[in-house]
Amino acid sequence: MSTTPRARRRDTPPPRTGGSEAETLRGFLDYLRTSVAGKVDGAPEPQVRTAAVPSGTNLLGLLEHLAHVERALFLGEEVRSWPATFRAAPGDGVAEVVARYREAVRRANLVLDACTDLGAPLPRARPGRPAPSVRWALTHMIEETARHAGHADILRELIDGGTGR
């Protein structure tokens, strides 16, 4: 753990979104996505991949996991081992994992941009598994991202004192 405190960032308040349910859900999801990527971006090696808790959770692994969740939920990609998604490859640094996450978000947003009915199923190909509604998928992704953003807040503060979103 670093003893040099990282500059405190100002907290960014939640977004003021449009009046529709879809705009509100998408606005909060994008807010959380930006926040969690910001927690990882610029984090120092090797601390970014060092577990600070007994479960083995580390900052880089959290973002790697969220990229897998985005691709599985919105793009229909299969995940064979969810526990394995919490580990970045040894050769992948912060820049690679952040870029991969942002690319997953970009691709997920392309799918969401085509969804006009929150009650309709997500348009993804997963043989033998029904797709959830767009509303459920957005709500789940908000919950998943928010939970891990909270973990990332604590892990980043332990690494270099960084706080704020």
Residue, then its C-alpha position, 0 to 999 in steps of 0.5 A: m500500500s502506498t503511503t503517498p496520498r493521492a489527490r482527492r477528486r471532487d465528487t461528481p453528483p448523480p446525473r440529471t437525466g431526462g424525464s423518461e424511465a429509459e433516460t433515467l436508467r441509462g443516465f445512472l448506468d453511464y454515471l456508474r460506468t464512468s465512476v468505476a473506470g475512473k477508480v481503476d484508471g491510473a492506479p499503480e502496479p502492482q497494487v492494482r492487482t494486489a488483493a487487499v481483502p481475504s476474498g482475493t478481490n483486487l481493483l483490476g479484477l473488478l473492472e475485468h469482471l464488469a467487462h465480462v458482465e457487460r458482454a454477457l448481459f448485453l451481447g450474449e457472450e457466454v461465460r464459462s467461469w464467473p470466478a475466473t472473470f475477477r482476474a485480469a491476465p498477468g500481461d494486461g495492465v491498467a490501460e488494457v483493462v480500462a480500454r477493454y471495459r470501455e469497449a464492452v460499454r460502447r458495444a453494450n450501448l449500441v445494443l441499448d440504443a436500438c431498444t425502444d421498449l423497456g419491456a421487450p427482451l434484449p436482442r441477443a443470441r443465447p440459444g436455450r436461454p430466454a433474454p431478460s427484458v431491457r428494463w431488468a437488464l439495465t436495473h441489474m447492470i446498475e446494481e452490479t456496477a454500483r456494488h463493485a464501484g463501492h468495492a473499488d472506492i475502498l480498494r483505491e483508497l487503500i492503494d493510494g488514498g484516492t477518494g471521490r468519483 
